Amino acid sequence: MDFREAQDRVDEWIGRFEEGYWPPLAILARLVEEVGELSREINHRFGSKPKRADEAAAELELEIADVLFVLVSLANQQGIDLGEAFERVMDKYERRDRGRWTPKVGPGPTETAS
């Protein structure tokens, strides 16, 4: 799914309800809440705070997707084309950070993290 498809799908979902999009500050509060849940899961997996015995396991990919859903909602509410915005930000990073880190020797960007 590309950004346009994601934005259309979220818009279709939210459009089913009378309330529609929340105001920007309410969406921001929801984003902070979702990032907190993501942070908690990462801290449980990789940090120094293990889960309590009675705590259910969370799926990291769903926590990330929850954050993405809220960001797409905010972009839609503000009339932002995420595909266009992402292209602009990648151009910024590619220019600004071109010489910032040591380039890899060998296989390039198609490698996946383990």
Salt bridges, closest charged atoms under 4 A:
ASP8 OD1 - ARG4 NE 3.15
GLU34 OE2 - ARG30 NE 3.14
GLU41 OE2 - ARG45 NE 2.69
GLU41 OE1 - LYS51 NZ 3.09
ASP54 OD1 - ARG52 NE 3.10
GLU55 OE2 - ARG40 NH2 2.67
GLU55 OE2 - HIS44 NE2 3.56
ASP91 OD2 - ARG95 NE 3.04
ASP97 OD1 - ARG96 NE 3.09
ASP97 OD1 - ARG100 NH1 3.13
GLU111 OE1 - LYS104 NZ 2.74
